[in-house]
């Protein structure tokens, strides 16, 4: 009975440590809090816009659904970081303390596959190609996330692995874009723009990883967060707005013309 009591109290203490983790918001620089708040508000407002377009269309709205889910998920993770719970302190090799936003990687785990599926659907990619894109994105994000918790030299090995997966992902993305172009997809030019929005934004993540708290610590945490927020605004909100207001109307116009010619 005593052993059970000790085990039970240990489990309760473990759960107490998870559910009562103190907020680290007071450790943030003012600019860091402002950038995170901008990210939260931007994702929240864009989620409302995308949700409206989801409900306006009664059918064939999976593209709108994807960008809505991406910004809605990002809204939650930005609130988690802004409130001081999506971050941890890491001791570096010199004994200093660095702030690592682990919620950033959970965000990418959720939103990356949604955006890639949206792009692949426009390219009319096959299921194996979609699975390849999502899997490579998962491994790329996992490598960056694990590396963010490690010290020199191991973190650079993980970053290199993540960059290798990024190169593979870029090759796969441009592969399906070229296939759409060769198949005579009328949206191929705009699809290429969407692909560039995603890949260039994600390249910013890896660059900031090197310069920021996870890597060299060459820039301040506020500047790091600012660059990541900007990349998120481009890869999610700008991507979604261009998709909904430019690409999809062109797609619907092409479908209407095709139906008219058949009649």
N, C-alpha and C positions, 0 to 999 in steps of 0.2 A: 504494500500500500504506500509506503514511504517513497519507493522508487517511482511509482506511478505519479505521486504528488509532485516529486521533483521534475519528472518529465513534463507533466502538465504545466507547471509553473514556468518551465523553460520555454515551452511552446507559446504560452501567453506573453512572456517577455519578448519573444521574437516578434510576435504579431504587434505588440505594443510599440516596438521599435520601428516597425514599418508604418503603422497608422498614425504615429505621433512624431514623425520626423519634423524637426523644426524648419521653418522657412529660412532660406538664405538670402531673401530679398534685401535685407539690411546691409549685406556685404556688397551689393551691386554699386557700381558707379552710377551717378544720375543719368548719364548718357545711355548706359546699358539698359536701364529701366525704360527710358523713353523709346529706344529702338524696339524693344520687345513689345511695348504697348502699341507702337505703330504697326508692328507685324500682326498683333492680335486684332486690332480694330480693322485693319485692311482685309484680313482674312474673313472676319465676321461680316463686314459689309458686302464683300464679294460673294460670300455664301448666300446671303439674302437675294442678291441679284440673280445668281445662278439657280437658286431654288424657284424663284418666280418663273424663269424660263422653263424649268422642269415641269411646273404645274400648268403652264400655258399650253404646252404640247401634250396631246392625249396619247400619241403613239410615236414611235421612232425617236425616243428622247434619251437614248443611252449615252450619247456624247455629253449632253447636259448633265446627266446623272454623274458621270465620271468626274467632271470638273467641280460639281457641287460637293461630292464626297471628299475630293482632295482638299478643297478649301475649308470644308467643315471640320475635317480631321486636323488640319493645320491650325485652325482656330483653337481647338482644345489644347494642342501641344504648346502653342504660344502662350495661352493663359497659364499653363502649367509652369512654363519657364518664367514668365513675368512675375508670377506669385511666389517664386523662389523655391519650387519643389522639383523642377525638372533639371536640376544642376547638382553637381557634386564638387568637392574639393579634392585635388590630387597633388601629392607631394612630388616635385620634380627631382632630378638627380642631384641638384645643389641644395636640396632641403627647402626650397621655396614652395609656396602654395599657388596652384593654378585652378581656375574655374573651368569645368568641362560640362557642357550642356548635353547630358545623355538623352534628353527628350528630343533633341534635334535629330538623332538617329532613328528613334521610334517614328518620328514624323516621316522621314524618308522611307522607312520600311512600309508604311501604309500608303503614302501618296505616290511614290515612284511607280509601283505597278499600275495604279489607276491611270496615271498620265500616259504610261507606255501602252496600256491597253487601248486607250483612246486613240493614240497615234496609229497603232497597228490596225485598229478597226477601220480607220480612214483609208489605210493602204490595202485593205482587204487581205491582210496576211493570214496565213494558215495557222491552225492551232499549235503545231510544233514550234513555229516561229515565235508566237506569242509567249509560249512557255519558256523558250530560250531567253527572250528579252527579260521576262520577270525573274527568272532564276539568276541570270548574270547580275541584274540590278540588286537582288537580295545579297549575293556574295560580295558585291562591291561595297554596299552599305555596311554589311557585317564586318568586313575587313577594316573600314574606316572607324567604325564604332569600337572594335576591340583595340585598335591602335591608339585610340584616344585615351584609353585607360592604362597603357603601358608606358615604360620609360625607355630612354635611349639604351641600346640601339634597336631594341625589339619593335618599338613603335614605327620606326622607319621601314622595317620589313613588312609590317602590316599595311603601311601606306602604299608601298610599292605593289603589294598584292592587289590592293584596291584600285590603283591606277591601271594595272594590267587588265583587270575586269572592266574598267571604264573604256579602255581601248577596244576590247572585245564588244562591249555594248555599242560603242559608236559605229563600229563596222557593221554590226547587226542592224542598227537603226537605218544607216544609209543604204544597207542592202535592201530592206523592204521598201524604202522610199524609191530607189532606182527600179525595183520591180513594178511599183505602181506607175512610174513614169513610162516604162517600156510597155506596160499593158494599156497605155493610152488613158490613164486616169486623168480626167480634166482638173482634178484638184492637186496634181503633183507639185506645182510651183508653190502653192500655199502650204502643202504638207511639208515641203522642204524648209519653209520658214518656221513652222511649228517644231520640227526636229532640231533646228538650230537654236531656237529659244530654250529647249530642254537641255541640250548637250552643253551649250556655252554656260548656262546657269549652273549646271552640275560641275562643270570644270572650275567654276568659281569656288564651289565647296572645297574641292581638293586643294586649290591654291591657298585658300584661307586656312585650311587645316595645317599647311606647312608653316605659314607665317604667324598663326595664332597660338592660343594656349596649348593646343594639342601637340604642336610641333616646336618651332624655334622660339616662340614667344616674342617675335620681333615687332609685333604691333599690339596695341592695347586691346583689352577685352572689349571695350566699347566699339572700337573700329572693326574688330572681328565680327561682332554681332551685327553691326550696321551693314557690312558687306553681305553677310548671310541673309539678312532680312531683304536686302535689295535683290539678291538672287532668287529668293522665294517669291517675291512679288512678280518677277519676270516669269519664272518657271510655272507658276500656278495661276496668278491673276491675269497677267498679260497673255499667257497661253490660252486661258479660258475665254477671255474677251475676244481675242483674234479668232478663236475657233467658233464662237457663237455668232459673232457679228459679221464675220467675213467668210469663213470657210463653209459653215453649214448653210447660209443663204445661197451661196454659189452651188452647193450640192443639191439643194432643193430646187433651184432654178433649172439645173441640168436635168433633174428627174422630171420636172413638169414639161420641159421641151421634148424629152424623149417620149413621154406619154402622148403628147400632142401629135408628134410625128407618126406614132403608131396608129392613132385614130385617123 
